[in-house]
C-alpha cells in the first residue's frame, strides 16, 4: 500500500503557481483567440483590455473612461488614449458596437445581437432591451440606392439608477 505525503511548502507554492499559470493561459487563450479571430494582433494592451471585456462572457457597456479606471484598478498600466484606440479597433473588427447616447457620451457594447437600450440619464446607466420587446412600425423607405442596416432605439429615463 502506498501512502500519500503532504506536499512541502515549496511544493505547495509550485502547485499554486502552476494553477495560476494555467488559469492565466486559459484566459489568454479565450481573449487572445477572440482577438486573433477578429484579425487583430494580441498586443499586451489589447489582450489586457480584451480580458476585462470578454473573459467572463457577460455582456457589458463601458465608456473608455470606465474601462481605463477598471484596468488601472487591476494594476494594468495604459494611457486613456490607448484605451480609446483599442476600443475603436475592437469596434472596427466587429467585437464591439458603439451606442451613442448624446454628442459627448458613447458606450461600447459587447452584446452584438440586435437589441435596444434603456438609458438612465441621471446615473448614466445603460441597460439592454431585447429586440423582441420593441415593435417598430411605419419606418420610412431608405433613400434610393440605400438600405437600412440597423435600427437602434434608446429609451431615455429621467430616473435614478435601476433597482435590479
N, C-alpha and C positions, 0 to 999 in steps of 0.2 A: 504494500500500500504506500502511495506517495503522499507525503504531507506538503501542504502549501504553506509557504512562509510569507509573512507580511513584507511588502516592499520597503526598502530602506527609504529615509527621507530623500536621498538623491534620486532613487528610482521613482519615487512618487512625483518629484519635481519634473523628471524627464517625461513621465506618463502625462502629467498635466500639460507640459509644454507641447508634447506631440498632439494631444487632443485639441489644444488651442490652434496649432498649425493646421490640423485637419479641418477645423471649423472655418478658419480664415480662407483656406483653399476652396472650401465648398462655396462660401460667399463670393469669393473672387470668381469662381467658375461661373456662378449664376450671373453676377453683374457683368463680368468680363465677357461672357458668352453673349449676353444681350447686346453689348456694345459692338462686338465683332459681327454679329448677325445683322446689325444695322449699318455695317460698313465703316465703323469708327475704330481708330486705334485705341488701345487701352492704356492711355497715359495715366500717371499716378492721380492727377486731378480728376479726370473723367471717371476713373474707377472708384475713387473715394465718393464722389457725388452720386454715381450710379448705385453704389451700395446703400447709401442713405435713401435714395428714391425707390429702389426696386427690390432690395434684398428680402423684405418681409412679405412681398406680394400684395400689400394693401394699396388701395387707391388713395391718392392724396393730392392736395392742391397746395403748391408752395409759391411764394414770391422769391425772387433772387435774394432778398434780404433775409427772409426766414430760413432759407437753405444755407446761406452764409453763416447765420447765427448757430444753426444746428451743427454744421461742420466745425465751427470754432469751438463749440461746446464739447465736441468729441476729440478736440486736440488736433484737428486737421488744419494745417496752415495753407490758406488760399486767399487770394485777393477777391474782393467783390467783383471786380472786372472779370476775373477768371470764372467765377460762378455764372455771371451773365453770359459769357461766351459759351460755356459748356451747356447751359440751358438752351440757348439758341441752336447749338449744334445738335443736341438731343432732339429738339423740335424739328429741325430740318431733316433729320434722319428718321423721323416718324416714331420716336419713342415717347414724345410728349405732345400735347397740344396747348396752345395759348388760349386763355379765357381772359379777354379784356373787359373789365367791369367799368372803367372810365378811362379818360385820356392819360391819367397818371398812375393807374394801377392795373397790373396784369398778373394773372396767376398761371402757373404751369401745371397742367393736369396729367396725371399718369393714367387716367382712365380714357382709353382711346375709343371706347364704344360710343354709339350715338346716345347722347343723354343731354340734359339741360341742367340749369343750376338755380338754387336759391342763393341770393347774395344778401347777407345781413349787413346793412350799411353802417350801423354803429360799431359793431365788433369787427367787421371786415372778414367774417367767416364766410366760406363758400361751401355749399353742400350740393351733392348730386341729386337730380330728379330723374328717375328712369324715363326714357323716351316714351314708353307706353302710357305714362301718366299725363302727357301733354298732347292735346289734339290740335292740329293745325288745319285750318280751312281757308279757302279763298286766297291762296297765295297768288301773287301776280305772276304772269308769264315772264320768263327771263328775256332780256333783250335779244334781238336776232343774232344768231351765231354764238350765243352764250347758254350755259346751263347752270342751274343752281346746284352747287356741290354739297352744301350742308346748311341747315338752319339751326342757329343757336338761340335758345331762349334763356334769358336771365331774368328771374323774378326778384325784384329788389324789395327787401323787407326793412321797414323802419322799426327795428326791434333790437332788443339786447341779444346777446349770444344765445344760440339754441340750447334747449334744456337736455336734449338727448343726442 
